[in-house]
Amino acid sequence: MSFFFFFFFLVVSLSMKQSLCFSATPTTMVLPLQTQMGLISQPSNKLSFHHNVTLTVSLTVGSPPQQVTMVLDTGSELSWLHCKKSPNLTSVFNPLSSSSYSPIPCSSPVCRTRTRDLPNPVTCDPKKLCHAIVSYADASSLEGNLASDNFRIGSSALPGTLFGCMDSGFSSNSEEDAKTTGLMGMNRGSLSFVTQLGLPKFSYCISGRDSSGVLLFGDSHLSWLGNLTYTPLVQISTPLPYFDRVAYTVQLDGIRVGNKILPLPKSIFAPDHTGAGQTMVDSGTQFTFLLGPVYTALRNEFLEQTKGVLAPLGDPNFVFQGAMDLCYRVPAGGKLPELPAVSLMFRGAEMVVGGEVLLYKVPGMMKGKEWVYCLTFGNSDLLGIEAFVIGHHHQQNVWMEFDLVKSRVGFVETRCDLAGQRLGLGL
């Protein structure tokens, strides 16, 4: 599951958050999620989005259709919607207004077998309905009933889609979070959106220029992208207490700062006998988090290579978002200097993080006439996370492909704003 419940505002529209474009060509609409596993040549489906801190997609659910906005989260399984109004929510789904809504009883095979991958076991509520709880590392949690209803993306109907109809337990202080109706789980679990709809693969591309991007369901066949490099998903059949078997887990083998590879043994990047230490690609987490010893080595090397180029903040008590303690002072109105790139060296592929993406300007924080910027890698240990997490901030201007048939993740650097234009989204 995702470690941070940050919300990307994904505007799925050709005009004002409403219609989706799911087509192989600008004039061909397809039923995107009827693609069968193994039939990789099926037409693909695409949509546009805008993001701020997280990714969301707008679609409709129910009969008659109700507009909802869902976070796209590759780190979670169960898709869910807020189904009960509260003072801090402006966007909810009303199951009582949908004639196609159907709660799942405890006796259903869905409740007894398909929930096996959920981190929290389901229970039976007093009405003998399948009761689910989801929780996140930022201490937010929700509970409610497993149900099915008709999801609709553009003109494509997706009947009987399973999701959680959540009615209690969530607390949000964010104005943007309050506008979000729910979450679309995209990991490899049996209840995820991807698995339910039999998608062979999906891709997304996040622009770093204008907060636009593209999400594509199905095979892309985009020759103009160039060659993607792939890293295999790590498969562990034996259940381990700290290993998420349905996450998009890849093997991180090393990290290079500038031209220097951090002097760390490969074993430090591998999961231990408990499963702790896996590396997950997670669109629901903003930044990238590394286990303590690896983070410390990266921090020290980056600090060394930026001596005389960047001025350290000099405040040992300041830790951005509880896990990012390498921060700098940058003159207001000034440009960031040239920085050493940080390369994440995966098995068979390499992701290079460079330029402005390496530093994040802390909103509203200044020291005199200088802005505070922090390195966009954090310390997992400070958050109590037993894993490496590759967040979406470092996936900007990278075409990310999740291939479920071949069990791999592929990526290639590209201009994501231009990718959207090439796909006819008019971004």
N, C-alpha and C positions, 0 to 999 in steps of 0.2 A: 504494500500500500504506500501511497505517497506520504512523505514525512512532513510536508508543509502544505497546508490547505490554502495556498495563495491562489487567487483567481485571475486568469488571463481573460480579458474580455474579447472573445472571438465573435466578430460581427459576421454572421453568415448571410451575406446578402449581395445582390446586385444593386439594391437601393434600400437603405435605411433598415437593416437588421431583419428583413422579412424573408425573401425567397432565396432558396438554395439553388445552385447550379450543379446538378449531378449528371454529367454527360460525357460520352466519349468524344464528342465534338460539340461545338457551341449549339448545334441544332438537334442533337440526339439526346433525349432523356432516357435513362435506363433505370431499372430496379436494382440499385447498386448492391444491396446486401443479400441478393439471391446468388451471388457468386459462390460456387462450390469449391471446397478445399481440393487443391490439385489442379483445378482448371485455371491456370495462371493467365491464360490469354483472354479471359473475359474482359469486357469493356470496363474502364475505370470510371470513378466518380470523384468529382472535385468540388470544393467549396472554398470560399475566401474567409479570412478572419482578420480582425484587428486585435492586438494584444496590448495590455498594459503591464501586468505582472503575471497573469496566467492566461490560459487558453480556454475559450468557451465557444460553444456552438449553439445556434438557435434552431429550433425545430418545433413541431407540434405533436401533442400527445392527446389521445382520447377521442371520444365521439359525442358531441361535435369537438373539433380540434381546439386545444388550448395551447397558446404559445408558451414555450419554456426555454430557458437558457441553461446549458449544462457545461460544466468544466470537462475538458478533454484530459483524461488522466491515465497515462500508460502504467502508472504505479498502483492502480486499484482494480479490483475485480467487479464488485457489485455496483451497477448504475443505480442511482436513486434520485428521487425528487422530494422536495419539501411538500408535504400534504396538509399541513396545518398552519394557519396564520399565526403570527406572533408579532409583537410590536416592532421588531427589528427586520422583518421580512416584507418586501414589497412584491416578491414574485413567488407564487406557490401554485401547485397543481391541485385541483379540486376533484377527487375521485368520485364524489357524489354526483357531479355533473356529467360524468362520462358513462354512457350506456355499455361501452365495451370494456370497462374496468372489471377485473376479476381478481380478488384476493386468493392467495394460495393456501389451501388447508394443510394442517400438519400431516394428514394422511397421504398427501400427494407425493409421488416418487420424486418430484422436483425438490420438495422440502427435505426428503430423507436422503437423497443421493447427490444432487447437483450442487449442494451447498458445501461439499466436503473441502473445497479449497479456501473457504472464507476463514480469516484468522480468528474470528469469534464464532463459536458454535451457535446454531439457531436453536430456538426453543419454541414451545407451544404456548400461546397466550390463552387467557380465559375463554376466548371465543373459538378456540381450537384452530387458530390461524398461525401460519408459519411466521415467527417473530425473529427479526434480524437486528444486530447491532454492528455499527461500523465505528471505528475510532481511529484517531490520527495522533501523530507524535507531538502535535502542537496543543494537545489536551482537548481538542474538540471531539465530540462524538454525537451520534444520532442513533435512534432506534425506531422501528416501525415494522410493518408487515411486508413480506414478499408478495408481489402481485404481478399481473400481466395486463397490458393494454396495447392499443394500436399506436405505434410511433409512425410519424410521417416526416420524411425529409424531402422538401420540395413536392413533387408529384408522386413520389415513391412511398407506397404504404408498406409498413413493417408490422404486420399483425402479430399479436401474442408475444410481444417482447417482454421479457422478465426484468423487473426492477424492484427496488425497495421504495415503498411509500412511507416516508419518514415523518413522524409527527411530534417528536420530542427530543430533547437532549442537546440540540445544537445552540451554540452561543457565538455571536459574531459582533465585532465592533467596527467592522469595515463597511463603509457606505456601498462600495462596489460588491462586496460579498452579499450584502442584503438583497441586491438585485438579482442574484443568481438562484435559479430554481433548484439546481441539483448538480449531479456529477455523472459523467459517462465513463464507466470503467472499461479500460482498453488493454488490460494485461491478458495473460494466457489461461486464466481460470475458466472453469466450465460455465460460469454465469456471466462472463464479461460480454460486452457488446460485440467484440471481435469474434469470440467463439460462437455466440448465439447465431450470428449472421453468416458464419462460414467464410469469413474473408481470408483469402490466401495471403494478402499483405495489405499494408496501408503505409502512407507516407505523409510527412508534413515538412513545411519549410517556413521558417520564421525570419522575416526581414528585420535587419537592424537599422534600416534607414527611416521607415515611415510607419512602423508597427503593423504593417500588413503581412499577409502570408497566405499559404494555401495548404489545405488538407485534402488528401486524395485517397479514396477507398478503392482497392483493387490494384491491378498491375499497371505500371505507368507507361512503359515503352517510350520513354522520352529520350530520343537519341541526342538531343542538344544538351542534356545534362552532363554528358561525358561518362567516364567509367566510375562507378561506385566501388569503393573498397569495402570489404565485408569482414566482420568478425563474428565467429560462431557464438551462439547462445550456450551458456554453461548448463549442462543437464546433470542433475543429481537425483537418482531414483530413491535413495534411502532418506526418509524424513529426518531432518535435523532441526533442533529447536530454534535456531536463529537464521535459518535459510528459507527465503521465500521462493518456493519452487515454481510459482507461476509468474514471477517477475521477469523482465527482460534483462537477464543477468549475462554479462560479458566478462571476459578476463582482462583486467588491467595488468600489464607486465612491467610498466615503468613510467617515469615522468622525466621529461627533458626541459630544462629552463635555458633558453638561448641555445647554445651548443653543448651544454653540459648535462649529462644524464645524472640524476640524483643517485648517489652511491648507496642504494638500498637493495637488499636481496629480493629476488622475485617472490620468495615465500611470504614476504610481508604483504603482498597483494592478493594472496590466495586465501579462500575461506578455510578456517580451521576445523577441527573435528566437531565443533558445535554448529558449524555453518556461518558463524560470524565472519565478516570480512568479504562478503560478496560485493560485486560492483553492479549497480542497477542503473539503467537508463530510464529516467523518470520525467515525463512532461509536466507532472503535477508539483514538482519542486523547482524553485527558481534558480538557486545557485548550485554549485558543485561542492560536495563535502567529502573530506578525506579522513581516514582514521588518523588518530593523533600523531604517531611517529612519522607518517608520510606527510601530513600537513606541516609539521614542524620543520622537516627537511626542505619542503617547498618554500615555506615562509622565509627560512634563513637564507636560502639561495637567491630568492627573488629580492630580498632586502639587500644582499651583498651586490647583486648586479644592477641595482638602481641607486647605489650610493652616488651622491653628487648630481643625480638626475631628478630624483624626487625627494621632497622633504618629509620625513616621518612625522606623524601627528604628535608623538611625544607624550601621549596620555595613556599610561598603562592600564587605567581603569575603564577605558572605552572599548567595548566589544560590540561590534555591529551585529544585530540580530542574534546575539548570544553565542556566536561561533566564529566571527571574523574579526581578528584582532590586529591585522596588519593594515594600518590606515595611514594616509598621507594628507598633507596640506598642499592645495593647488590654488594659485592666484585666481581670483574671480575674473572671468573674461579671458583667461589664458587657455592655451591649448595644452593637452597632455603631451609630454615628450615621447620620443620613440622608446618603446618598452621591449624587454626580452620576451619572446613568445614562450608560452607554456604548451608543450606537446604531451598529450595523453596517449601513451603507447599501448594499444590493445593488441591482442593476438591477431595478427594478419592485417591490421589497419591502424591508422594514426589520426587523431583529431588535434588540430593545431588551434590553440586559443591565443589570439594576438590583438594588438591595437587597443582600442577603447573598451572592448569587451572585458579586458583584464581588470579594469577598475570600475567601481560603481559610485556615483555621487550620492552621498547620504542626503536624503531629502531634508531641506530646511536647516542643515547644520553647517555653520560657518565659524571659523576661528579668525576674528578680525575681518580682514578683507579676503580671506582664503576659504575655499570650499574644502570639505572633508571628503576624500575618496578612500574606498576600502578595496582591497584585493578580493576578487569574486570567488575565492576558494575559502571554505570554512572548515572548522575542526569538528568532525563527527563526535568525538569524545565529549566535547562540551555540551552536546545536545543529547547524549545518551543513546546515540545511534550506532549500532554494531555493523556498519556497512559503509561502502563508498557509494555515493549517489551522484550521477551525472545529471545536472539540472538543465532546464531549457535555456538559461541565459547563455550558456556556452554552445548552444545548438543554433544560434542565430546565423543566418546566411549559410546554413548547411542543410542540404537535402537529406532528410532522415527517412530511411526505409526500414520497416519492420516486416521481415519475410517469415511468415509462420510455417510455410511449407518446407522451406530449407533450413529453418531454425537458425536465423542469423539476423544481424542488424547491419545495414549498409549505409554509407554516407559519402557525400562529396560536397566540397565547397561550391557555392553558386550564389548568384544574386537572387534572393528570394522574391524581391519586388518584380524583377524581370520574369521570373518563373511564373508568377501569377498572371502577368500580361500574356505570356506565351500560351498559357492555358485558357485564355479568353475570359479572365475574370475581371478585367478592367480595373485592376488595383492602382 
